[in-house]
Every structure is written in C-alpha cells, then in structure tokens.
C-alpha cells in the first residue's frame, strides 16, 4: 500500500466532487423531493475517495478505481453527474 497522495490535479478534482456531494446533500435535506436511496447511493459512491486519494498507487489503476465509483452513481441517477464534475475540475483548476 502506498502512502503517496494523488497528484494535485486529481486531488483538486476529487475534492470538488466531494464538495458538490456535500452541499447537494445538505440542500436535499430541506425537501422531500429526493429519496434516501439517492442520498445513500451518492455517499456510497464517494465515501472511499478520501482514502483512495491518501493511498494513491501512482498508476492508471488508481484513476480507474476513482472513476468507477463516480460512474456507479452516474449510471443510476441524473444528478449530480459526478464524473462530469470531476472531468470539468481536471480541465479547469480554478473551479
């Protein structure tokens, strides 16, 4: 197991995804329009991201694993689109 952090662009993009998930979930709590299942699926998709970022292996497999978590959620739900958020943040570090 590596003790290496993910490269900065990936770290920033992953943090953006976690940030969006956090404020989205917070906003969902003030309405009954979102199911608990969707909230569960969102956090199921992202809860391992901080640990993955901390134990980055420095290979393509780490990035595939991270994308797999994002895609699992995206395949079930229309929003937020986690992989799209991640990719946008990778392209634009000012986000």
Secondary structure, 3 states (H helix, E strand, C coil): CCCECCCHHHHHHHHHHHHHHHHHHHHHCCCCCCCHHHHHHHHHHHCCHHHHHHCECCCHHHHHHHHHHHHHHHHHCCCCCHHHHHHHHHHCCCC
